[in-house]
Amino acid sequence: MATEPDAKRQKLAETSVPDVTLSSGTTVPKLGYGLYKIKENTAGVVAEALKAGYRHLDSASFYQNEKEVGEAIKASGIPRTELFITGKVWNTEAGYERTLKSAEKSLADLGLDYFDLFLVHWPVPELHPETYRACAELFKQGKTKAVGLSNYYIDDYKELAKVIEETGVKPVINQCEINPAAYDKKRIEFFQAEGIVMSAYKPLRRGALIGNEVVREVAARVERSPGQVLIRWGLQKDLVVCVKTATVSRMSENISVFDFALSAEDMAKLDALTTEEALKTVYGHYLDRKCNTGGKYWGEPLIPVEA
């Protein structure tokens, strides 16, 4: 049953990533491997990530690589109970019926019977409450062990109040861009107070923060790489952090972040990298993608539109 705690999910001895328990009772590794833009030799890259110890794979229909990810999962021989697989419904499939179809297609492409977590990728205006309703139905059918959100601001979440009450299914995660240069403290603390775990993508801001002087200063002090410092910052904010790299050496580097800690002073220095201008940029990105500004952000439907 989707409502039971995910106590059976095991971890290989060499996997050192700790879990966090979600409000649904299921557990999620605090560090995930992101699959966005992993399009060259996808199956091979995912195989290397699994060898490096990642068990949390952050997938989405929009990434258009689910079949290859499924091939890697199957070839790995790792029992399904040792993996945590996240899926997402894309904006072109927003709405109740299309969300159900999207989830079925994603599961078929991945070769899976269920997701561990299924997210509404963006809060598409007017449609996202019914998209969420469909996700709740998937939960009740046992096709996902938990339901969550992605890229939601506080007002978007409040628009779900009625459907959450009607379905009795509360979101367990909100996945957003979060890093020291995009630290929206008010937003993060609001969702955490609601019992919703915040998950971070772009923890390195696609590499833009690697050369930052403050980041490099902290990295030198703790004798770690800038990337490890940025990932560790997110973990110490009680975030589930999704990292992405196709480079094998960096896969190992990024997962080796649980044997050191940043001081309160260093955390404060990193927090201070966020500016109001940076938060406005992130908010503009959010508006463009949820509203499909100029019709250039969503792409073509991923499943056929019936006449």
SULTA-V437051 format. One line per field, one symbol per residue. ss: DSSP state (a for helix, b for strand, c for the rest). psi: psi as a letter, one per 40 degrees, with the letter a starting at -180 (. if undefined). A space follows every 10 residues. Layout:
ss->???
psi->???
This chain:
ss->cccccccccc ccccccccbb bcccccbbbc bbbbcccccc caaaaaaaaa aacccbbbcc aaaccaaaaa aaaaaaccca aacbbbbbbc aaaccaaaaa aaaaaaaaaa ccccbcbbbb cccccccaaa aaaaaaaaaa cccbccbbbb cccaaaaacc aaaaaaaccc ccbbbbbcbc cbccaaaaaa aaacccbbbb bccccccccc ccaaaaaaaa aacccaaaaa aaaaaacccb bbbccccaaa aaaaaccccc cccaaaaaaa accccaaaaa aaaaaaaaaa acaaaccccc ccccccc
psi->ideiifdehi iidehehiii hieediihhe hihiehegeh fddddddddd deehehhgii ddeffddddd ddddddehid eeihhhiihi deeiicdddd ddddddddde fidiidhhih dighhddddd dddddddddd eeeieiiaih fhidddddee dddddddehi ieihhihhid egggdddddd dddeehhhhh ifdeffeded ehdddddddd defiiddddd dddddeefih hhihiehddd ddddegeefi iiiddddddd deehiddddd dddddddddd efhefeddai ieiihi.
